[in-house]
């Protein structure tokens, strides 16, 4: 166990839309819950990791940085990191796993806080991006084309699947329908009612082929995962979940995009770092900022062949709670809320511990995969209950 990395605790704040609790308050709520879950104290925490770090120019997207957590918790850290230059959101957890494996830390708080809904209605506190005559960074590749939302370029990948492989909107709908059904069983999710096919098909289009229900909505919340070293588990009281493998990749962000989203190389690489295979999975928690992204992950992970993801989920039975591969059991981002990646690690731990309540999958699950991203960058975690 000494050089292994484990998730020893998880926590989540209130999840809502236009909350009045401050982003730091939400972050501290989630941290305290995770600390209590692990049976640790703040004095035992010696590392902090986040993605993408505090963004002064986009405060609703990422309002809290590592320094604020260290200060608010009174921590004395030996290692910390927080930046957007990472392999998507769950890359922050992969980085923490690498740190504890190498002996740089023993217990690391990993967090992701979003405050986009509240920020939109309080511009005096969270100023929106100012209009500029020029654009820099990643926005230079999308803004001139009017593609301010990731929905625009993600929709292009989805349209290719429709044209090349025959995916239909009815098949795509199964992602949102499954998410809403599972979220209705999750008392912490923002969606409380199931979604019907008729309601889905009648919804307005956002970016063809995506309708309103294919896109996650701005949410206010904080999610925390504590990563602990194997030789520090004697300090932990909760059931630890081993981080069996990690993978990540970054593709070009430019409009002249790579042919395949980063979920494909990331999914392939995950299995190179473990003796497990896709057939061993008991549940998958797949990034669904847009409904098409889980399809790319199903294909990228080798759960089905490329071009077959929409057929795998057709009818929704395979990915249902009682199906052969339950997917996004907590409701995903389309049902639970836009937790921006970290919710999948949280839900994987809940399921592997058997703590899902009404949404708990059958049997005794031992292996789960959690993913984030899937456009120009992606990250994946393989989590095991030993």
C-alpha positions in Angstrom: 0.0 0.0 0.0 2.9 2.4 0.7 3.2 3.7 -2.9 -0.4 3.5 -3.8 -2.8 6.4 -3.8 -6.4 6.2 -2.4 -9.4 8.4 -2.2 -10.0 8.5 1.6 -12.8 11.1 1.8 -15.4 12.9 -0.3 -17.6 15.9 0.3 -20.0 18.1 -1.5 -21.7 21.4 -0.6 -25.2 22.4 -1.3 -25.8 22.3 -5.1 -28.1 24.9 -6.5 -28.7 27.8 -8.9 -28.2 31.4 -7.8 -27.2 30.5 -4.2 -26.4 33.3 -1.8 -23.8 31.3 0.2 -20.3 32.6 -0.8 -18.1 30.4 -3.0 -15.6 30.1 -0.2 -18.4 29.1 2.2 -19.5 26.4 -0.2 -15.9 25.3 -0.6 -15.4 25.0 3.2 -18.7 23.1 3.5 -17.4 20.5 1.1 -14.0 20.4 2.7 -15.4 19.8 6.2 -17.7 17.1 4.9 -14.7 15.3 3.2 -12.5 15.7 6.2 -15.2 14.2 8.5 -15.8 11.5 5.9 -12.2 10.4 6.0 -11.9 10.7 9.7 -9.0 13.2 9.4 -8.2 16.6 10.9 -7.0 19.8 9.2 -3.6 19.3 10.9 -3.1 16.1 8.9 -3.7 17.7 5.5 -0.4 18.6 3.9 -1.4 19.2 0.2 -4.0 21.0 -1.9 -4.9 20.6 -5.5 -7.4 22.2 -7.8 -8.3 22.9 -11.4 -8.1 25.5 -12.9 -7.1 27.7 -10.0 -8.7 31.1 -9.2 -9.5 33.0 -12.4 -9.6 36.8 -11.8 -11.0 37.4 -15.3 -13.7 34.7 -15.0 -14.7 34.6 -11.3 -17.9 32.7 -11.7 -16.1 29.9 -13.5 -13.5 29.5 -10.8 -13.7 31.8 -7.9 -11.5 30.0 -5.3 -7.8 29.3 -5.5 -5.4 27.1 -3.5 -4.1 30.0 -1.4 -7.5 30.8 -0.1 -8.1 27.2 0.9 -4.8 27.0 2.7 -5.5 30.3 4.5 -9.2 29.4 5.4 -8.3 26.0 6.7 -5.1 27.1 8.5 -3.0 24.5 6.6 0.7 23.9 6.5 1.2 22.3 3.2 4.3 20.6 1.7 2.8 20.4 -1.8 0.1 22.2 -3.7 -0.9 23.0 -7.3 -3.7 24.7 -9.1 -3.8 25.8 -12.8 -5.6 25.4 -16.1 -2.6 23.8 -17.7 -3.7 20.3 -16.8 -5.4 17.4 -18.5 -8.9 18.6 -17.6 -10.6 18.8 -14.3 -9.8 15.3 -12.9 -6.2 15.9 -13.7 -6.0 17.7 -10.3 -6.8 14.4 -8.6 -4.3 12.6 -10.8 -1.7 15.1 -9.9 -2.5 14.6 -6.2 -2.2 10.8 -6.6 1.3 11.3 -8.2 2.3 13.6 -5.3 1.4 11.1 -2.6 3.0 8.2 -4.5 6.2 10.1 -4.7 6.2 11.0 -1.0 5.5 14.8 -1.5 2.4 14.7 0.6 0.3 12.3 2.7 -3.2 13.7 2.6 -4.3 16.1 -0.2 -7.5 18.2 -0.5 -8.6 18.3 -4.1 -11.5 20.7 -4.9 -13.5 22.2 -7.7 -15.8 25.1 -6.9 -18.2 26.7 -9.5 -20.3 29.8 -9.0 -21.5 30.6 -12.5 -25.2 30.9 -11.8 -24.9 33.2 -8.8 -22.2 35.3 -10.5 -24.5 36.1 -13.4 -27.1 37.8 -11.2 -24.4 39.6 -9.1 -22.2 41.3 -11.6 -21.1 44.0 -9.2 -19.4 41.3 -7.1 -18.4 39.0 -10.0 -17.7 41.3 -13.0 -18.4 39.6 -16.3 -15.7 39.4 -19.0 -15.3 42.8 -20.6 -15.9 43.3 -24.3 -12.6 43.6 -26.1 -11.5 44.6 -29.6 -9.0 41.7 -29.7 -8.9 38.2 -28.2 -6.0 36.1 -26.9 -5.3 32.6 -25.7 -7.7 29.9 -26.5 -10.5 32.3 -27.3 -8.7 33.4 -30.4 -9.6 30.1 -32.1 -13.3 30.1 -31.4 -14.6 33.7 -30.7 -14.1 35.0 -34.3 -16.4 32.2 -35.4 -19.1 33.0 -32.8 -18.3 29.8 -30.9 -18.4 31.4 -27.5 -19.9 28.2 -26.0 -18.3 24.7 -26.0 -21.7 23.6 -27.3 -20.7 24.9 -30.7 -17.6 22.8 -31.3 -18.9 19.8 -29.4 -22.0 19.8 -31.6 -19.7 19.4 -34.7 -18.3 16.2 -33.3 -21.9 15.0 -32.7 -23.0 15.9 -36.2 -20.2 13.9 -37.6 -21.5 10.8 -35.7 -24.9 11.5 -37.2 -23.6 11.8 -40.8 -21.0 9.1 -40.6 -22.4 6.5 -38.2 -26.2 7.2 -38.3 -26.7 8.4 -34.7 -30.2 9.8 -34.2 -31.5 12.4 -31.8 -33.7 9.7 -30.2 -30.5 7.7 -29.3 -28.7 10.8 -28.1 -31.7 11.6 -25.9 -31.0 8.5 -23.8 -28.1 10.3 -22.0 -30.3 13.1 -20.7 -33.2 10.8 -20.0 -31.0 8.5 -18.0 -29.4 11.4 -16.1 -32.8 12.9 -15.2 -34.1 9.5 -14.0 -31.1 9.0 -11.7 -31.0 12.6 -10.5 -34.6 12.2 -9.3 -33.3 9.5 -6.9 -30.5 11.8 -5.7 -31.6 14.2 -2.9 -28.6 16.5 -3.6 -29.3 17.0 -7.3 -31.0 20.0 -8.9 -33.3 18.0 -11.2 -36.2 16.4 -9.4 -38.3 15.1 -12.2 -37.7 12.4 -14.9 -37.5 13.5 -18.5 -39.7 12.0 -21.3 -38.8 11.5 -24.9 -41.6 13.8 -26.0 -40.4 16.6 -23.7 -36.9 16.1 -25.0 -37.8 16.2 -28.6 -40.0 19.3 -28.2 -37.3 21.3 -26.5 -35.6 24.2 -28.4 -32.3 23.6 -30.2 -29.2 25.2 -28.8 -26.5 24.1 -31.3 -27.6 21.4 -33.7 -28.1 18.5 -32.8 -28.1 19.6 -29.2 -31.4 20.8 -27.6 -31.8 22.4 -24.2 -31.7 19.1 -22.3 -28.4 18.1 -24.0 -26.5 20.9 -22.2 -25.7 21.2 -18.5 -26.7 24.4 -16.8 -24.8 26.9 -14.7 -24.6 25.7 -11.1 -23.2 26.9 -7.8 -21.4 24.2 -5.8 -18.1 22.8 -4.5 -17.0 19.2 -4.6 -14.0 17.8 -2.7 -12.0 14.6 -2.9 -9.2 13.8 -0.4 -6.3 11.7 -1.8 -4.2 9.8 0.7 -1.0 7.8 0.5 -1.3 4.1 1.1 1.1 4.2 4.1 -1.2 6.9 5.7 -4.4 4.8 5.6 -4.0 3.9 9.3 -5.1 7.5 9.9 -8.3 7.1 7.9 -11.6 5.7 9.2 -13.6 5.6 5.9 -13.4 2.8 3.3 -10.6 3.9 1.0 -10.9 3.6 -2.8 -7.7 3.0 -4.7 -6.8 5.1 -7.6 -5.8 2.1 -9.8 -4.8 4.1 -12.9 -5.0 7.6 -14.4 -4.7 9.0 -17.9 -5.0 12.3 -19.6 -4.2 14.1 -22.9 -4.4 17.5 -24.5 -5.2 18.2 -28.1 -5.0 21.4 -30.1 -7.7 24.0 -29.2 -7.5 25.7 -32.5 -10.5 25.8 -34.9 -8.6 23.5 -37.2 -9.4 20.7 -34.7 -7.8 17.3 -34.2 -10.0 14.7 -35.9 -11.0 13.0 -32.6 -11.8 14.5 -29.2 -9.3 13.8 -26.4 -11.5 11.2 -24.8 -10.3 8.7 -27.4 -6.5 8.8 -26.7 -7.2 9.2 -23.0 -9.5 6.2 -22.9 -7.0 4.0 -24.7 -4.1 5.1 -22.4 -6.0 4.4 -19.2 -5.9 0.6 -19.8 -2.1 0.8 -20.5 -1.6 1.7 -16.9 -3.4 -1.3 -15.3 -4.2 -5.0 -15.6 -7.9 -4.3 -15.6 -9.9 -4.1 -18.8 -13.1 -2.4 -19.8 -15.0 -5.7 -19.2 -14.2 -5.4 -15.5 -16.1 -2.2 -15.0 -19.2 -2.2 -12.8 -20.2 1.4 -13.4 -19.1 4.4 -15.5 -19.3 8.1 -14.5 -18.7 9.9 -17.8 -18.4 13.6 -18.4 -21.6 15.0 -19.9 -21.3 18.7 -20.1 -23.1 17.9 -23.3 -25.0 14.7 -24.0 -22.7 13.5 -26.8 -19.6 13.4 -24.6 -20.4 10.1 -22.8 -20.7 8.5 -26.2 -17.2 9.5 -27.0 -16.0 8.1 -23.7 -17.8 4.8 -24.2 -16.0 4.5 -27.5 -12.7 5.9 -26.3 -12.6 3.5 -23.4 -13.2 0.6 -25.6 -16.5 -0.3 -24.0 -17.9 -0.4 -27.6 -16.4 0.2 -31.0 -15.9 3.6 -32.5 -19.1 4.7 -34.1 -21.2 2.3 -32.0 -21.7 4.4 -28.8 -25.2 5.6 -29.8 -26.2 2.0 -30.4 -24.8 0.9 -27.1 -27.1 3.3 -25.2 -30.1 2.9 -27.5 -33.3 2.4 -25.4 -31.4 3.2 -22.2 -31.5 -0.3 -20.7 -27.8 -1.0 -20.8 -26.9 2.3 -18.9 -29.8 2.2 -16.4 -29.2 1.6 -12.7 -30.2 -2.0 -13.2 -28.5 -2.4 -16.6 -25.2 -4.1 -17.5 -23.2 -0.9 -17.2 -24.9 1.8 -15.0 -23.9 5.2 -16.2 -23.9 8.5 -14.3 -25.8 7.1 -11.4 -26.0 10.4 -9.5 -27.5 12.2 -12.4 -24.4 13.5 -14.2 -24.1 17.1 -15.0 -27.3 17.2 -16.9 -29.2 16.0 -13.8 -27.2 16.6 -10.7 -25.7 20.0 -11.8 -22.6 21.4 -13.4 -20.1 20.2 -10.8 -17.5 20.5 -13.6 -15.9 17.1 -13.5 -15.4 16.4 -9.8 -18.9 15.0 -9.4 -17.9 11.8 -11.3 -15.1 11.0 -8.8 -17.5 11.7 -5.9 -20.2 9.5 -7.3 -17.7 6.7 -8.1 -16.7 6.5 -4.5 -20.3 6.6 -3.3 -21.1 3.6 -5.5 -18.0 1.6 -4.7 -18.7 2.0 -1.0 -22.3 1.0 -1.4 -23.6 4.3 -0.1 -25.9 5.3 -3.0 -29.2 4.8 -1.3 -32.1 4.8 -3.7 -29.6 5.1 -6.6 -27.2 2.4 -5.5 -26.4 -0.1 -8.2 -27.0 -3.8 -7.6 -24.4 -6.3 -6.3 -21.1 -5.2 -4.8 -19.3 -3.0 -7.4 -15.6 -3.1 -7.3 -14.4 -1.0 -10.3 -15.5 2.4 -11.7 -14.2 4.9 -14.1 -14.6 8.6 -13.8 -13.9 11.0 -16.6 -13.8 14.7 -17.3 -13.5 16.8 -20.4 -13.4 15.2 -23.8 -13.0 18.1 -26.2 -9.4 19.4 -26.6 -8.4 17.9 -23.3 -9.5 15.0 -21.1 -8.7 13.1 -18.0 -9.8 9.7 -16.6 -9.5 7.9 -13.2 -9.9 4.2 -12.7 -11.1 3.6 -9.1 -11.1 0.2 -7.3 -12.4 -1.1 -4.1 -9.9 -3.7 -3.0 
